[in-house]
Amino acid sequence: MKKILFFTYGDANKPATWSNVPYLFSRTLEKKGIDVIRINIAPNKYINALFSRVLLRLLTFFYPDHKYSFIRMPIYRFFANRVIKKAIKNHQPDLCFFSNFDFIKPDKNIPTVLFSDWTYDILVRERLSRPPYFFERAFISHQEKAINSADLVISLFEKCAKEMNKVYPNANVVFLGGNVVNSLYNGNIILSELIMKKQISNKILFIGGKHYKSGAQTLINAFNILDNCQYELHIIGLTRSDLKNCSDKVYCYGYLDKNLEDSRNTYYKLMSSAKYIANPTPIWAGYSSTIEAMYFATPVIVPAYMEFVAEFGDDIDFGFYLEDCSEKSVSKILSKAFSLSPSEYKAIAEKAHFRVKDYSWESYVDRFLVKLNQVIKN
């Protein structure tokens, strides 16, 4: 496997694209000596903006919880497929790799891998707990064709891979075991020193953009309930104007782009100094940022959402599960977390780190290449 065409929605050279995943995946492949040709198949920003302002606005009026977008439409795929075929002709790759489940194998003579987290069908039925709308069903059917056409389909989550195997029994869907910490931190982590810093910290960290706004607001309201609280709440991904009831103990940083040195330094300064990471967003509570914080020995306060429980169990020894995502429940758990002795805190901080310490991109890509070689040989 000498040359890979690496197709992404966005620029894989930028960490901001899909939570750093394409950036770190492609960089690690290059470290293995593979020539990675990155192809951005994101739609034209002007056409995408026009679609969002007109059709999406209309759809949102009648179907406010839809997740449809321009990239789900056949007209978008028509133009994207032209880019894909041109790239194949120009570069003659050994593999076509898509960081999504959205494209049918473009060339019968070139192996194709689809890599993502979950399908649109899982998003709608499990995350949103509803049947798909009529305009969503066509895209779900298209994804089925794409998944069945690929030589290898990889889900980042074991539960999703199992569900996909049930829905697409003829497809080669796999989970590679374990996950990955999407970290761009270049320094050395000395665990004992890191935990000593966190033991005396008074910072609670929340990471999440506008999709997590309700969870951030719940956390702020729960934080405000606490009596004589000596802690601070630090929020990455949202500004004070996005939220309400922000006291002088609430600090908002907005989006921190890890590709920019100042933003990256601020991000990892907070990650290294936070006593807990908390995200009371139901159903999906920022998995990627949570396990990255765990790598930095940060105990967690999260709801027991399905993927997290499937990976780490019904009971965790590196933080706290929320009974529910109400302000009262969050406030109760915060008080419990604050009451731990230094030795109790040290124990859960160490366990947070050790649960994910092997979640490296190096080991993940090694497993990917082993599985890929097995598929190609067969």
LOTORFI-701739 format. One line per 4 residues: number of its first residue (from 1); for each residue z, x, y of C-alpha. Coordinates in nm, 2 decimals, m for minus. Layout:
residues N
NUM = Z/X/Y; ... $
//
This chain:
residues 378
1 = 0.00/0.00/0.00; m0.13/0.21/0.29; m0.23/m0.04/0.55; m0.07/m0.37/0.64 $
5 = m0.20/m0.63/0.89; 0.12/m0.77/1.03; 0.07/m1.11/1.19; 0.34/m1.26/1.42 $
9 = 0.39/m1.53/1.68; 0.45/m1.29/1.96; 0.44/m0.91/2.00; 0.61/m0.74/1.71 $
13 = 0.66/m0.43/1.93; 0.91/m0.63/2.14; 1.26/m0.69/2.00; 1.27/m1.03/2.17 $
17 = 1.02/m1.17/1.92; 1.20/m1.38/1.66; 1.55/m1.23/1.69; 1.42/m0.87/1.64 $
21 = 1.30/m0.95/1.29; 0.93/m0.85/1.32; 1.02/m0.55/1.53; 1.27/m0.41/1.28 $
25 = 1.06/m0.51/0.97; 0.74/m0.34/1.10; 0.93/m0.03/1.22; 1.10/0.01/0.88 $
29 = 0.76/m0.02/0.70; 0.63/0.26/0.92; 0.92/0.48/0.83; 0.81/0.43/0.47 $
33 = 0.48/0.59/0.56; 0.28/0.26/0.58; 0.02/0.20/0.86; 0.12/m0.12/1.02 $
37 = m0.14/m0.30/1.24; 0.04/m0.56/1.45; m0.15/m0.87/1.54; m0.01/m1.12/1.79 $
41 = m0.14/m1.47/1.69; 0.07/m1.66/1.95; m0.14/m1.92/2.13; m0.28/m1.86/2.48 $
45 = 0.01/m1.92/2.72; m0.19/m2.14/2.95; m0.32/m2.37/2.68; 0.02/m2.38/2.52 $
49 = 0.18/m2.47/2.86; m0.08/m2.74/2.92; m0.01/m2.89/2.57; 0.37/m2.88/2.64 $
53 = 0.34/m3.05/2.97; 0.11/m3.33/2.85; 0.12/m3.41/2.47; 0.47/m3.27/2.40 $
57 = 0.62/m3.45/2.69; 0.47/m3.78/2.56; 0.59/m3.71/2.21; 0.94/m3.62/2.33 $
61 = 0.96/m3.95/2.52; 0.90/m4.15/2.20; 1.05/m3.90/1.94; 1.32/m3.70/2.13 $
65 = 1.43/m3.50/1.82; 1.09/m3.38/1.71; 1.02/m3.01/1.66; 0.64/m3.03/1.69 $
69 = 0.45/m2.77/1.89; 0.10/m2.64/1.96; 0.12/m2.39/1.67; 0.15/m2.69/1.43 $
73 = m0.19/m2.83/1.53; m0.52/m2.78/1.35; m0.70/m2.68/1.68; m0.46/m2.39/1.72 $
77 = m0.51/m2.27/1.36; m0.89/m2.29/1.41; m0.87/m2.02/1.68; m0.59/m1.82/1.52 $
81 = m0.79/m1.80/1.20; m1.08/m1.65/1.39; m0.84/m1.38/1.52; m0.72/m1.32/1.16 $
85 = m1.07/m1.29/1.01; m1.18/m1.05/1.29; m0.87/m0.83/1.23; m0.94/m0.82/0.86 $
89 = m1.30/m0.72/0.92; m1.20/m0.45/1.17; m0.91/m0.29/0.98; m0.99/m0.36/0.61 $
93 = m0.61/m0.38/0.51; m0.44/m0.35/0.18; m0.22/m0.65/0.26; m0.20/m0.94/0.50 $
97 = 0.16/m1.01/0.60; 0.25/m1.33/0.80; 0.60/m1.37/0.95; 0.57/m1.75/0.90 $
101 = 0.47/m1.99/0.63; 0.18/m2.13/0.82; m0.15/m1.96/0.71; m0.36/m2.01/0.40 $
105 = m0.46/m1.68/0.23; m0.74/m1.56/0.45; m0.92/m1.34/0.20; m0.92/m1.38/m0.18 $
109 = m0.95/m1.01/m0.23; m0.66/m0.91/m0.02; m0.30/m0.99/m0.12; m0.11/m1.21/0.12 $
113 = 0.26/m1.24/0.19; 0.43/m1.52/0.38; 0.78/m1.43/0.51; 1.01/m1.66/0.71 $
117 = 1.34/m1.85/0.69; 1.26/m2.21/0.60; 0.97/m2.46/0.60; 0.91/m2.73/0.85 $
121 = 1.00/m2.98/0.58; 1.34/m2.82/0.54; 1.39/m2.81/0.91; 1.32/m3.18/0.95 $
125 = 1.48/m3.32/0.63; 1.79/m3.10/0.62; 1.86/m2.97/0.97; 1.76/m3.29/1.15 $
129 = 1.85/m3.53/0.86; 1.55/m3.75/0.89; 1.22/m3.81/0.73; 0.92/m3.65/0.90 $
133 = 0.73/m3.84/1.16; 0.36/m3.93/1.10; 0.23/m3.64/1.31; 0.46/m3.39/1.13 $
137 = 0.35/m3.49/0.78; 0.00/m3.33/0.82; 0.16/m2.99/0.91; 0.41/m3.01/0.62 $
141 = 0.11/m3.07/0.39; m0.07/m2.77/0.54; 0.23/m2.55/0.48; 0.24/m2.66/0.12 $
145 = m0.13/m2.54/0.08; m0.05/m2.21/0.26; 0.26/m2.14/0.04; 0.07/m2.22/m0.28 $
149 = m0.22/m1.99/m0.18; m0.01/m1.68/m0.11; 0.06/m1.41/m0.36; 0.42/m1.38/m0.25 $
153 = 0.64/m1.60/m0.04; 0.98/m1.47/0.08; 1.26/m1.67/0.24; 1.54/m1.49/0.41 $
157 = 1.79/m1.74/0.26; 1.87/m1.80/m0.10; 1.93/m2.17/m0.06; 1.60/m2.22/0.11 $
161 = 1.41/m2.02/m0.15; 1.57/m2.24/m0.43; 1.47/m2.55/m0.24; 1.12/m2.42/m0.19 $
165 = 1.08/m2.34/m0.56; 1.16/m2.70/m0.64; 0.92/m2.84/m0.39; 0.64/m2.59/m0.47 $
169 = 0.68/m2.51/m0.84; 0.34/m2.33/m0.86; 0.42/m2.09/m0.57; 0.57/m1.75/m0.60 $
173 = 0.87/m1.80/m0.38; 1.15/m1.54/m0.39; 1.47/m1.44/m0.22; 1.51/m1.06/m0.21 $
177 = 1.89/m1.06/m0.23; 2.11/m1.01/0.07; 2.01/m1.04/0.42; 1.96/m0.80/0.72 $
181 = 2.16/m0.71/1.03; 1.92/m0.71/1.32; 2.08/m0.43/1.52; 1.92/m0.20/1.77 $
185 = 2.24/0.00/1.82; 2.18/0.37/1.81; 2.53/0.50/1.81; 2.77/0.58/1.53 $
189 = 3.02/0.32/1.42; 3.36/0.47/1.34; 3.53/0.17/1.18; 3.89/0.26/1.24 $
193 = 3.83/0.33/1.61; 3.63/0.01/1.64; 3.90/m0.20/1.49; 4.17/m0.04/1.70 $
197 = 3.97/m0.14/2.01; 3.93/m0.49/1.89; 4.30/m0.53/1.80; 4.39/m0.50/2.17 $
201 = 4.09/m0.69/2.29; 4.12/m1.03/2.47; 3.75/m1.12/2.45; 3.59/m1.41/2.26 $
205 = 3.22/m1.37/2.22; 2.95/m1.65/2.20; 2.59/m1.57/2.15; 2.32/m1.84/2.17 $
209 = 2.04/m1.97/2.40; 1.97/m2.32/2.51; 1.94/m2.45/2.15; 2.31/m2.37/2.13 $
213 = 2.41/m2.52/2.46; 2.62/m2.80/2.31; 2.81/m2.55/2.10; 2.88/m2.33/2.40 $
217 = 3.01/m2.63/2.60; 3.24/m2.73/2.31; 3.38/m2.38/2.30; 3.44/m2.38/2.67 $
221 = 3.61/m2.71/2.67; 3.83/m2.61/2.37; 3.91/m2.28/2.54; 4.02/m2.46/2.85 $
225 = 4.26/m2.67/2.65; 4.47/m2.37/2.55; 4.80/m2.32/2.73; 4.88/m1.99/2.90 $
229 = 4.57/m1.83/2.74; 4.54/m1.46/2.80; 4.19/m1.44/2.66; 3.84/m1.44/2.81 $
233 = 3.53/m1.61/2.69; 3.20/m1.41/2.71; 2.88/m1.60/2.67; 2.54/m1.42/2.60 $
237 = 2.22/m1.63/2.62; 2.33/m1.89/2.88; 2.42/m1.88/3.25; 2.69/m2.06/3.44 $
241 = 2.44/m2.31/3.58; 2.36/m2.41/3.22; 2.72/m2.51/3.15; 3.01/m2.70/3.29 $
245 = 3.38/m2.64/3.34; 3.35/m2.26/3.35; 3.68/m2.12/3.47; 3.73/m1.77/3.61 $
249 = 3.80/m1.66/3.25; 3.45/m1.75/3.14; 3.18/m1.49/3.18; 2.81/m1.58/3.14 $
253 = 2.54/m1.31/3.10; 2.22/m1.51/3.04; 1.96/m1.37/2.81; 2.01/m1.00/2.73 $
257 = 1.68/m0.84/2.63; 1.76/m0.56/2.38; 1.44/m0.39/2.48; 1.59/m0.31/2.82 $
261 = 1.84/m0.03/2.82; 2.09/m0.19/3.06; 2.08/m0.53/2.88; 2.11/m0.36/2.54 $
265 = 2.41/m0.15/2.66; 2.58/m0.47/2.79; 2.51/m0.65/2.46; 2.65/m0.38/2.24 $
269 = 2.95/m0.31/2.47; 3.04/m0.68/2.43; 2.97/m0.67/2.05; 3.19/m0.36/2.01 $
273 = 3.48/m0.50/2.22; 3.49/m0.86/2.11; 3.80/m0.97/1.91; 3.62/m1.27/1.76 $
277 = 3.27/m1.42/1.76; 3.28/m1.80/1.78; 3.00/m2.06/1.76; 3.10/m2.42/1.70 $
281 = 2.74/m2.55/1.68; 2.70/m2.79/1.38; 2.44/m2.74/1.10; 2.33/m2.39/1.22 $
285 = 2.57/m2.17/1.42; 2.36/m1.86/1.50; 2.35/m1.68/1.17; 2.17/m1.36/1.29 $
289 = 2.41/m1.29/1.57; 2.71/m1.38/1.35; 2.63/m1.13/1.08; 2.55/m0.86/1.34 $
293 = 2.89/m0.92/1.49; 3.04/m0.89/1.14; 2.88/m0.55/1.10; 3.07/m0.46/1.42 $
297 = 3.39/m0.56/1.24; 3.42/m0.89/1.44; 3.59/m1.18/1.25; 3.41/m1.51/1.28 $
301 = 3.49/m1.87/1.39; 3.21/m2.09/1.27; 3.15/m2.43/1.10; 3.10/m2.42/0.72 $
305 = 2.72/m2.48/0.75; 2.52/m2.48/0.42; 2.34/m2.14/0.44; 2.66/m1.96/0.55 $
309 = 2.87/m2.11/0.27; 2.59/m2.04/0.01; 2.61/m1.68/0.11; 2.97/m1.62/0.18 $
313 = 3.16/m1.89/m0.01; 3.37/m2.20/0.06; 3.66/m1.99/0.17; 3.62/m1.67/0.39 $
317 = 3.86/m1.39/0.43; 3.69/m1.24/0.74; 3.75/m1.53/0.99; 3.79/m1.90/1.00 $
321 = 3.58/m2.20/0.91; 3.61/m2.50/1.15; 3.72/m2.83/1.00; 3.47/m2.99/1.24 $
325 = 3.30/m2.90/1.56; 3.53/m3.11/1.79; 3.70/m2.96/2.08; 4.04/m3.03/1.92 $
329 = 3.95/m2.86/1.60; 3.80/m2.55/1.78; 4.11/m2.52/2.00; 4.34/m2.54/1.69 $
333 = 4.15/m2.26/1.52; 4.14/m2.05/1.83; 4.52/m2.07/1.86; 4.55/m1.98/1.49 $
337 = 4.32/m1.68/1.54; 4.52/m1.56/1.84; 4.85/m1.57/1.65; 4.75/m1.32/1.38 $
341 = 4.96/m1.00/1.37; 4.78/m0.66/1.42; 4.79/m0.59/1.05; 4.65/m0.94/0.96 $
345 = 4.38/m0.90/1.22; 4.29/m0.55/1.09; 4.25/m0.69/0.74; 4.00/m0.96/0.83 $
349 = 3.81/m0.73/1.07; 3.76/m0.48/0.79; 3.64/m0.75/0.55; 3.39/m0.88/0.81 $
353 = 3.23/m0.54/0.82; 3.23/m0.47/0.45; 3.07/m0.81/0.37; 2.75/m0.71/0.55 $
357 = 2.76/m0.33/0.56; 2.47/m0.30/0.31; 2.25/m0.55/0.50; 2.02/m0.28/0.63 $
361 = 1.65/m0.30/0.69; 1.60/0.01/0.49; 1.74/m0.15/0.17; 1.57/m0.48/0.24 $
365 = 1.22/m0.32/0.28; 1.28/m0.12/m0.03; 1.34/m0.44/m0.22; 1.03/m0.60/m0.06 $
369 = 0.80/m0.31/m0.16; 0.93/m0.32/m0.52; 0.87/m0.69/m0.55; 0.53/m0.65/m0.38 $
373 = 0.42/m0.38/m0.63; 0.53/m0.61/m0.92; 0.32/m0.89/m0.78; 0.01/m0.68/m0.72 $
377 = 0.03/m0.52/m1.07; 0.04/m0.86/m1.23 $
//
